[in-house]
Amino acid sequence: MSGSGPTVFTLCQSQTEAETIKKIAREKIEDPNLEFWVTQLSSNGVSIISE
């Protein structure tokens, strides 16, 4: 998440729960410039992608 600016990170039990939280947050925070993402954590851990 380095360089992402202000960030909120939430762990959820399921994709459905994550989508519900995203929908509610979007309704409560009326800012068209905010981005909401639902994704899975990587099971590969940390890796260097460039030097």
mmCIF file as Biopython writes it, N, C-alpha, C and O atoms, coordinates in Angstrom:
data_model
#
loop_
_atom_site.group_PDB
_atom_site.id
_atom_site.type_symbol
_atom_site.label_atom_id
_atom_site.label_alt_id
_atom_site.label_comp_id
_atom_site.label_asym_id
_atom_site.label_entity_id
_atom_site.label_seq_id
_atom_site.pdbx_PDB_ins_code
_atom_site.Cartn_x
_atom_site.Cartn_y
_atom_site.Cartn_z
_atom_site.occupancy
_atom_site.B_iso_or_equiv
_atom_site.auth_seq_id
_atom_site.auth_asym_id
_atom_site.pdbx_PDB_model_num
ATOM 1   N N  . MET A ? 1  ? 0.823   -1.191  0.000   1.0 0.0 1  A 1 
ATOM 2   C CA . MET A ? 1  ? 0.000   0.000   0.000   1.0 0.0 1  A 1 
ATOM 3   C C  . MET A ? 1  ? 0.868   1.256   0.000   1.0 0.0 1  A 1 
ATOM 4   O O  . MET A ? 1  ? 0.337   2.361   0.105   1.0 0.0 1  A 1 
ATOM 5   N N  . SER A ? 2  ? 2.152   1.117   -0.111  1.0 0.0 2  A 1 
ATOM 6   C CA . SER A ? 2  ? 3.052   2.265   -0.112  1.0 0.0 2  A 1 
ATOM 7   C C  . SER A ? 2  ? 2.725   3.222   -1.250  1.0 0.0 2  A 1 
ATOM 8   O O  . SER A ? 2  ? 2.550   2.810   -2.397  1.0 0.0 2  A 1 
ATOM 9   N N  . GLY A ? 3  ? 2.645   4.510   -0.913  1.0 0.0 3  A 1 
ATOM 10  C CA . GLY A ? 3  ? 2.363   5.518   -1.928  1.0 0.0 3  A 1 
ATOM 11  C C  . GLY A ? 3  ? 0.897   5.670   -2.281  1.0 0.0 3  A 1 
ATOM 12  O O  . GLY A ? 3  ? 0.555   6.408   -3.205  1.0 0.0 3  A 1 
ATOM 13  N N  . SER A ? 4  ? 0.030   4.983   -1.560  1.0 0.0 4  A 1 
ATOM 14  C CA . SER A ? 4  ? -1.393  5.009   -1.904  1.0 0.0 4  A 1 
ATOM 15  C C  . SER A ? 4  ? -2.136  6.197   -1.306  1.0 0.0 4  A 1 
ATOM 16  O O  . SER A ? 4  ? -3.315  6.397   -1.600  1.0 0.0 4  A 1 
ATOM 17  N N  . GLY A ? 5  ? -1.465  6.986   -0.472  1.0 0.0 5  A 1 
ATOM 18  C CA . GLY A ? 5  ? -2.149  8.100   0.183   1.0 0.0 5  A 1 
ATOM 19  C C  . GLY A ? 5  ? -3.000  7.581   1.328   1.0 0.0 5  A 1 
ATOM 20  O O  . GLY A ? 5  ? -2.797  6.457   1.787   1.0 0.0 5  A 1 
ATOM 21  N N  . PRO A ? 6  ? -3.962  8.390   1.802   1.0 0.0 6  A 1 
ATOM 22  C CA . PRO A ? 6  ? -4.838  7.946   2.889   1.0 0.0 6  A 1 
ATOM 23  C C  . PRO A ? 6  ? -5.579  6.665   2.488   1.0 0.0 6  A 1 
ATOM 24  O O  . PRO A ? 6  ? -6.173  6.593   1.412   1.0 0.0 6  A 1 
ATOM 25  N N  . THR A ? 7  ? -5.536  5.670   3.356   1.0 0.0 7  A 1 
ATOM 26  C CA . THR A ? 7  ? -6.067  4.354   3.006   1.0 0.0 7  A 1 
ATOM 27  C C  . THR A ? 7  ? -6.843  3.757   4.171   1.0 0.0 7  A 1 
ATOM 28  O O  . THR A ? 7  ? -6.455  3.911   5.329   1.0 0.0 7  A 1 
ATOM 29  N N  . VAL A ? 8  ? -7.940  3.076   3.862   1.0 0.0 8  A 1 
ATOM 30  C CA . VAL A ? 8  ? -8.666  2.266   4.835   1.0 0.0 8  A 1 
ATOM 31  C C  . VAL A ? 8  ? -8.603  0.836   4.323   1.0 0.0 8  A 1 
ATOM 32  O O  . VAL A ? 8  ? -8.935  0.570   3.168   1.0 0.0 8  A 1 
ATOM 33  N N  . PHE A ? 9  ? -8.176  -0.084  5.181   1.0 0.0 9  A 1 
ATOM 34  C CA . PHE A ? 9  ? -8.006  -1.485  4.816   1.0 0.0 9  A 1 
ATOM 35  C C  . PHE A ? 9  ? -8.897  -2.299  5.737   1.0 0.0 9  A 1 
ATOM 36  O O  . PHE A ? 9  ? -8.787  -2.191  6.958   1.0 0.0 9  A 1 
ATOM 37  N N  . THR A ? 10 ? -9.781  -3.114  5.168   1.0 0.0 10 A 1 
ATOM 38  C CA . THR A ? 10 ? -10.726 -3.877  5.976   1.0 0.0 10 A 1 
ATOM 39  C C  . THR A ? 10 ? -10.644 -5.353  5.628   1.0 0.0 10 A 1 
ATOM 40  O O  . THR A ? 10 ? -10.645 -5.710  4.449   1.0 0.0 10 A 1 
ATOM 41  N N  . LEU A ? 11 ? -10.574 -6.218  6.633   1.0 0.0 11 A 1 
ATOM 42  C CA . LEU A ? 11 ? -10.625 -7.663  6.420   1.0 0.0 11 A 1 
ATOM 43  C C  . LEU A ? 11 ? -12.066 -8.120  6.583   1.0 0.0 11 A 1 
ATOM 44  O O  . LEU A ? 11 ? -12.736 -7.737  7.542   1.0 0.0 11 A 1 
ATOM 45  N N  . CYS A ? 12 ? -12.543 -8.934  5.654   1.0 0.0 12 A 1 
ATOM 46  C CA . CYS A ? 12 ? -13.933 -9.400  5.678   1.0 0.0 12 A 1 
ATOM 47  C C  . CYS A ? 12 ? -13.985 -10.923 5.624   1.0 0.0 12 A 1 
ATOM 48  O O  . CYS A ? 12 ? -13.031 -11.578 5.205   1.0 0.0 12 A 1 
ATOM 49  N N  . GLN A ? 13 ? -15.106 -11.468 6.051   1.0 0.0 13 A 1 
ATOM 50  C CA . GLN A ? 13 ? -15.306 -12.914 6.045   1.0 0.0 13 A 1 
ATOM 51  C C  . GLN A ? 13 ? -15.581 -13.464 4.644   1.0 0.0 13 A 1 
ATOM 52  O O  . GLN A ? 13 ? -15.292 -14.627 4.363   1.0 0.0 13 A 1 
ATOM 53  N N  . SER A ? 14 ? -16.144 -12.619 3.761   1.0 0.0 14 A 1 
ATOM 54  C CA . SER A ? 14 ? -16.529 -13.107 2.433   1.0 0.0 14 A 1 
ATOM 55  C C  . SER A ? 14 ? -16.546 -11.968 1.419   1.0 0.0 14 A 1 
ATOM 56  O O  . SER A ? 14 ? -16.518 -10.792 1.784   1.0 0.0 14 A 1 
ATOM 57  N N  . GLN A ? 15 ? -16.591 -12.334 0.155   1.0 0.0 15 A 1 
ATOM 58  C CA . GLN A ? 15 ? -16.706 -11.360 -0.930  1.0 0.0 15 A 1 
ATOM 59  C C  . GLN A ? 15 ? -18.016 -10.579 -0.786  1.0 0.0 15 A 1 
ATOM 60  O O  . GLN A ? 15 ? -18.047 -9.368  -1.009  1.0 0.0 15 A 1 
ATOM 61  N N  . THR A ? 16 ? -19.086 -11.265 -0.416  1.0 0.0 16 A 1 
ATOM 62  C CA . THR A ? 16 ? -20.390 -10.618 -0.248  1.0 0.0 16 A 1 
ATOM 63  C C  . THR A ? 16 ? -20.338 -9.565  0.848   1.0 0.0 16 A 1 
ATOM 64  O O  . THR A ? 16 ? -20.851 -8.459  0.673   1.0 0.0 16 A 1 
ATOM 65  N N  . GLU A ? 17 ? -19.724 -9.897  1.973   1.0 0.0 17 A 1 
ATOM 66  C CA . GLU A ? 17 ? -19.593 -8.939  3.068   1.0 0.0 17 A 1 
ATOM 67  C C  . GLU A ? 17 ? -18.778 -7.724  2.620   1.0 0.0 17 A 1 
ATOM 68  O O  . GLU A ? 17 ? -19.135 -6.588  2.931   1.0 0.0 17 A 1 
ATOM 69  N N  . ALA A ? 18 ? -17.693 -7.958  1.896   1.0 0.0 18 A 1 
ATOM 70  C CA . ALA A ? 18 ? -16.850 -6.862  1.407   1.0 0.0 18 A 1 
ATOM 71  C C  . ALA A ? 18 ? -17.626 -5.947  0.462   1.0 0.0 18 A 1 
ATOM 72  O O  . ALA A ? 18 ? -17.520 -4.724  0.556   1.0 0.0 18 A 1 
ATOM 73  N N  . GLU A ? 19 ? -18.397 -6.525  -0.436  1.0 0.0 19 A 1 
ATOM 74  C CA . GLU A ? 19 ? -19.191 -5.726  -1.375  1.0 0.0 19 A 1 
ATOM 75  C C  . GLU A ? 19 ? -20.263 -4.914  -0.641  1.0 0.0 19 A 1 
ATOM 76  O O  . GLU A ? 19 ? -20.551 -3.780  -1.020  1.0 0.0 19 A 1 
ATOM 77  N N  . THR A ? 20 ? -20.849 -5.494  0.407   1.0 0.0 20 A 1 
ATOM 78  C CA . THR A ? 20 ? -21.850 -4.782  1.205   1.0 0.0 20 A 1 
ATOM 79  C C  . THR A ? 20 ? -21.221 -3.589  1.915   1.0 0.0 20 A 1 
ATOM 80  O O  . THR A ? 20 ? -21.792 -2.499  1.922   1.0 0.0 20 A 1 
ATOM 81  N N  . ILE A ? 21 ? -20.052 -3.788  2.509   1.0 0.0 21 A 1 
ATOM 82  C CA . ILE A ? 21 ? -19.345 -2.694  3.184   1.0 0.0 21 A 1 
ATOM 83  C C  . ILE A ? 21 ? -18.985 -1.606  2.183   1.0 0.0 21 A 1 
ATOM 84  O O  . ILE A ? 21 ? -19.127 -0.419  2.476   1.0 0.0 21 A 1 
ATOM 85  N N  . LYS A ? 22 ? -18.526 -1.996  1.022   1.0 0.0 22 A 1 
ATOM 86  C CA . LYS A ? 22 ? -18.189 -1.035  -0.035  1.0 0.0 22 A 1 
ATOM 87  C C  . LYS A ? 22 ? -19.413 -0.205  -0.423  1.0 0.0 22 A 1 
ATOM 88  O O  . LYS A ? 22 ? -19.324 1.016   -0.554  1.0 0.0 22 A 1 
ATOM 89  N N  . LYS A ? 23 ? -20.543 -0.864  -0.603  1.0 0.0 23 A 1 
ATOM 90  C CA . LYS A ? 23 ? -21.782 -0.172  -0.985  1.0 0.0 23 A 1 
ATOM 91  C C  . LYS A ? 23 ? -22.196 0.832   0.091   1.0 0.0 23 A 1 
ATOM 92  O O  . LYS A ? 23 ? -22.537 1.972   -0.225  1.0 0.0 23 A 1 
ATOM 93  N N  . ILE A ? 24 ? -22.169 0.420   1.349   1.0 0.0 24 A 1 
ATOM 94  C CA . ILE A ? 24 ? -22.559 1.303   2.453   1.0 0.0 24 A 1 
ATOM 95  C C  . ILE A ? 24 ? -21.595 2.481   2.561   1.0 0.0 24 A 1 
ATOM 96  O O  . ILE A ? 24 ? -22.028 3.619   2.742   1.0 0.0 24 A 1 
ATOM 97  N N  . ALA A ? 25 ? -20.295 2.219   2.452   1.0 0.0 25 A 1 
ATOM 98  C CA . ALA A ? 25 ? -19.299 3.296   2.530   1.0 0.0 25 A 1 
ATOM 99  C C  . ALA A ? 25 ? -19.517 4.309   1.412   1.0 0.0 25 A 1 
ATOM 100 O O  . ALA A ? 25 ? -19.448 5.516   1.644   1.0 0.0 25 A 1 
ATOM 101 N N  . ARG A ? 26 ? -19.778 3.824   0.206   1.0 0.0 26 A 1 
ATOM 102 C CA . ARG A ? 26 ? -20.006 4.714   -0.931  1.0 0.0 26 A 1 
ATOM 103 C C  . ARG A ? 26 ? -21.254 5.590   -0.705  1.0 0.0 26 A 1 
ATOM 104 O O  . ARG A ? 26 ? -21.272 6.761   -1.085  1.0 0.0 26 A 1 
ATOM 105 N N  . GLU A ? 27 ? -22.284 5.014   -0.089  1.0 0.0 27 A 1 
ATOM 106 C CA . GLU A ? 27 ? -23.503 5.778   0.205   1.0 0.0 27 A 1 
ATOM 107 C C  . GLU A ? 27 ? -23.258 6.830   1.284   1.0 0.0 27 A 1 
ATOM 108 O O  . GLU A ? 27 ? -23.801 7.932   1.206   1.0 0.0 27 A 1 
ATOM 109 N N  . LYS A ? 28 ? -22.448 6.504   2.288   1.0 0.0 28 A 1 
ATOM 110 C CA . LYS A ? 28 ? -22.204 7.411   3.413   1.0 0.0 28 A 1 
ATOM 111 C C  . LYS A ? 28 ? -21.192 8.504   3.086   1.0 0.0 28 A 1 
ATOM 112 O O  . LYS A ? 28 ? -21.297 9.622   3.592   1.0 0.0 28 A 1 
ATOM 113 N N  . ILE A ? 29 ? -20.217 8.187   2.243   1.0 0.0 29 A 1 
ATOM 114 C CA . ILE A ? 29 ? -19.153 9.135   1.907   1.0 0.0 29 A 1 
ATOM 115 C C  . ILE A ? 29 ? -19.374 9.600   0.472   1.0 0.0 29 A 1 
ATOM 116 O O  . ILE A ? 29 ? -18.964 8.934   -0.479  1.0 0.0 29 A 1 
ATOM 117 N N  . GLU A ? 30 ? -20.016 10.731  0.332   1.0 0.0 30 A 1 
ATOM 118 C CA . GLU A ? 30 ? -20.389 11.225  -0.993  1.0 0.0 30 A 1 
ATOM 119 C C  . GLU A ? 30 ? -19.254 12.041  -1.611  1.0 0.0 30 A 1 
ATOM 120 O O  . GLU A ? 30 ? -19.336 13.266  -1.691  1.0 0.0 30 A 1 
ATOM 121 N N  . ASP A ? 31 ? -18.207 11.362  -2.044  1.0 0.0 31 A 1 
ATOM 122 C CA . ASP A ? 31 ? -17.068 12.007  -2.698  1.0 0.0 31 A 1 
ATOM 123 C C  . ASP A ? 31 ? -16.754 11.233  -3.976  1.0 0.0 31 A 1 
ATOM 124 O O  . ASP A ? 31 ? -16.254 10.110  -3.908  1.0 0.0 31 A 1 
ATOM 125 N N  . PRO A ? 32 ? -17.042 11.820  -5.144  1.0 0.0 32 A 1 
ATOM 126 C CA . PRO A ? 32 ? -16.827 11.108  -6.407  1.0 0.0 32 A 1 
ATOM 127 C C  . PRO A ? 32 ? -15.353 10.814  -6.699  1.0 0.0 32 A 1 
ATOM 128 O O  . PRO A ? 32 ? -15.053 10.015  -7.587  1.0 0.0 32 A 1 
ATOM 129 N N  . ASN A ? 33 ? -14.432 11.444  -5.969  1.0 0.0 33 A 1 
ATOM 130 C CA . ASN A ? 33 ? -13.003 11.222  -6.200  1.0 0.0 33 A 1 
ATOM 131 C C  . ASN A ? 33 ? -12.442 10.033  -5.423  1.0 0.0 33 A 1 
ATOM 132 O O  . ASN A ? 33 ? -11.304 9.623   -5.651  1.0 0.0 33 A 1 
ATOM 133 N N  . LEU A ? 34 ? -13.237 9.477   -4.507  1.0 0.0 34 A 1 
ATOM 134 C CA . LEU A ? 34 ? -12.770 8.322   -3.737  1.0 0.0 34 A 1 
ATOM 135 C C  . LEU A ? 34 ? -12.880 7.050   -4.570  1.0 0.0 34 A 1 
ATOM 136 O O  . LEU A ? 34 ? -13.833 6.866   -5.327  1.0 0.0 34 A 1 
ATOM 137 N N  . GLU A ? 35 ? -11.895 6.182   -4.417  1.0 0.0 35 A 1 
ATOM 138 C CA . GLU A ? 35 ? -11.923 4.882   -5.079  1.0 0.0 35 A 1 
ATOM 139 C C  . GLU A ? 35 ? -12.135 3.798   -4.031  1.0 0.0 35 A 1 
ATOM 140 O O  . GLU A ? 35 ? -11.534 3.836   -2.957  1.0 0.0 35 A 1 
ATOM 141 N N  . PHE A ? 36 ? -12.979 2.845   -4.341  1.0 0.0 36 A 1 
ATOM 142 C CA . PHE A ? 36 ? -13.241 1.706   -3.466  1.0 0.0 36 A 1 
ATOM 143 C C  . PHE A ? 36 ? -12.832 0.442   -4.216  1.0 0.0 36 A 1 
ATOM 144 O O  . PHE A ? 36 ? -13.201 0.256   -5.375  1.0 0.0 36 A 1 
ATOM 145 N N  . TRP A ? 37 ? -12.076 -0.418  -3.557  1.0 0.0 37 A 1 
ATOM 146 C CA . TRP A ? 37 ? -11.609 -1.660  -4.171  1.0 0.0 37 A 1 
ATOM 147 C C  . TRP A ? 37 ? -11.950 -2.839  -3.273  1.0 0.0 37 A 1 
ATOM 148 O O  . TRP A ? 37 ? -11.828 -2.751  -2.051  1.0 0.0 37 A 1 
ATOM 149 N N  . VAL A ? 38 ? -12.374 -3.938  -3.877  1.0 0.0 38 A 1 
ATOM 150 C CA . VAL A ? 38 ? -12.549 -5.200  -3.168  1.0 0.0 38 A 1 
ATOM 151 C C  . VAL A ? 38 ? -11.628 -6.200  -3.861  1.0 0.0 38 A 1 
ATOM 152 O O  . VAL A ? 38 ? -11.742 -6.430  -5.065  1.0 0.0 38 A 1 
ATOM 153 N N  . THR A ? 39 ? -10.722 -6.787  -3.097  1.0 0.0 39 A 1 
ATOM 154 C CA . THR A ? 39 ? -9.753  -7.724  -3.668  1.0 0.0 39 A 1 
ATOM 155 C C  . THR A ? 39 ? -9.339  -8.741  -2.618  1.0 0.0 39 A 1 
ATOM 156 O O  . THR A ? 39 ? -9.721  -8.626  -1.454  1.0 0.0 39 A 1 
ATOM 157 N N  . GLN A ? 40 ? -8.564  -9.731  -3.022  1.0 0.0 40 A 1 
ATOM 158 C CA . GLN A ? 40 ? -8.059  -10.738 -2.095  1.0 0.0 40 A 1 
ATOM 159 C C  . GLN A ? 40 ? -6.614  -10.428 -1.739  1.0 0.0 40 A 1 
ATOM 160 O O  . GLN A ? 40 ? -5.896  -9.783  -2.503  1.0 0.0 40 A 1 
ATOM 161 N N  . LEU A ? 41 ? -6.199  -10.899 -0.563  1.0 0.0 41 A 1 
ATOM 162 C CA . LEU A ? 41 ? -4.797  -10.786 -0.171  1.0 0.0 41 A 1 
ATOM 163 C C  . LEU A ? 41 ? -3.964  -11.777 -0.978  1.0 0.0 41 A 1 
ATOM 164 O O  . LEU A ? 41 ? -4.446  -12.848 -1.349  1.0 0.0 41 A 1 
ATOM 165 N N  . SER A ? 42 ? -2.733  -11.418 -1.242  1.0 0.0 42 A 1 
ATOM 166 C CA . SER A ? 42 ? -1.809  -12.313 -1.935  1.0 0.0 42 A 1 
ATOM 167 C C  . SER A ? 42 ? -1.271  -13.348 -0.957  1.0 0.0 42 A 1 
ATOM 168 O O  . SER A ? 42 ? -0.861  -13.000 0.150   1.0 0.0 42 A 1 
ATOM 169 N N  . SER A ? 43 ? -1.267  -14.593 -1.349  1.0 0.0 43 A 1 
ATOM 170 C CA . SER A ? 43 ? -0.701  -15.645 -0.497  1.0 0.0 43 A 1 
ATOM 171 C C  . SER A ? 43 ? 0.793   -15.830 -0.767  1.0 0.0 43 A 1 
ATOM 172 O O  . SER A ? 43 ? 1.432   -16.678 -0.143  1.0 0.0 43 A 1 
ATOM 173 N N  . ASN A ? 44 ? 1.360   -15.038 -1.699  1.0 0.0 44 A 1 
ATOM 174 C CA . ASN A ? 44 ? 2.778   -15.152 -2.052  1.0 0.0 44 A 1 
ATOM 175 C C  . ASN A ? 44 ? 3.683   -14.341 -1.141  1.0 0.0 44 A 1 
ATOM 176 O O  . ASN A ? 44 ? 4.899   -14.526 -1.178  1.0 0.0 44 A 1 
ATOM 177 N N  . GLY A ? 45 ? 3.145   -13.466 -0.339  1.0 0.0 45 A 1 
ATOM 178 C CA . GLY A ? 45 ? 3.962   -12.631 0.524   1.0 0.0 45 A 1 
ATOM 179 C C  . GLY A ? 45 ? 4.592   -11.479 -0.243  1.0 0.0 45 A 1 
ATOM 180 O O  . GLY A ? 45 ? 4.154   -11.140 -1.343  1.0 0.0 45 A 1 
ATOM 181 N N  . VAL A ? 46 ? 5.614   -10.883 0.339   1.0 0.0 46 A 1 
ATOM 182 C CA . VAL A ? 46 ? 6.272   -9.713  -0.230  1.0 0.0 46 A 1 
ATOM 183 C C  . VAL A ? 46 ? 7.239   -10.141 -1.330  1.0 0.0 46 A 1 
ATOM 184 O O  . VAL A ? 46 ? 7.913   -11.164 -1.213  1.0 0.0 46 A 1 
ATOM 185 N N  . SER A ? 47 ? 7.301   -9.344  -2.404  1.0 0.0 47 A 1 
ATOM 186 C CA . SER A ? 47 ? 8.280   -9.600  -3.460  1.0 0.0 47 A 1 
ATOM 187 C C  . SER A ? 47 ? 8.750   -8.280  -4.052  1.0 0.0 47 A 1 
ATOM 188 O O  . SER A ? 47 ? 8.014   -7.292  -4.044  1.0 0.0 47 A 1 
ATOM 189 N N  . ILE A ? 48 ? 9.972   -8.263  -4.564  1.0 0.0 48 A 1 
ATOM 190 C CA . ILE A ? 48 ? 10.519  -7.077  -5.221  1.0 0.0 48 A 1 
ATOM 191 C C  . ILE A ? 48 ? 10.120  -7.139  -6.691  1.0 0.0 48 A 1 
ATOM 192 O O  . ILE A ? 48 ? 10.417  -8.117  -7.377  1.0 0.0 48 A 1 
ATOM 193 N N  . ILE A ? 49 ? 9.442   -6.091  -7.179  1.0 0.0 49 A 1 
ATOM 194 C CA . ILE A ? 49 ? 9.011   -6.095  -8.576  1.0 0.0 49 A 1 
ATOM 195 C C  . ILE A ? 49 ? 9.928   -5.272  -9.468  1.0 0.0 49 A 1 
ATOM 196 O O  . ILE A ? 49 ? 9.886   -5.411  -10.690 1.0 0.0 49 A 1 
ATOM 197 N N  . SER A ? 50 ? 10.763  -4.410  -8.871  1.0 0.0 50 A 1 
ATOM 198 C CA . SER A ? 50 ? 11.775  -3.675  -9.638  1.0 0.0 50 A 1 
ATOM 199 C C  . SER A ? 50 ? 12.807  -3.104  -8.678  1.0 0.0 50 A 1 
ATOM 200 O O  . SER A ? 50 ? 12.536  -2.930  -7.489  1.0 0.0 50 A 1 
ATOM 201 N N  . GLU A ? 51 ? 13.982  -2.815  -9.198  1.0 0.0 51 A 1 
ATOM 202 C CA . GLU A ? 51 ? 15.036  -2.218  -8.366  1.0 0.0 51 A 1 
ATOM 203 C C  . GLU A ? 51 ? 15.501  -0.931  -8.981  1.0 0.0 51 A 1 
ATOM 204 O O  . GLU A ? 51 ? 16.385  -0.270  -8.436  1.0 0.0 51 A 1 
#
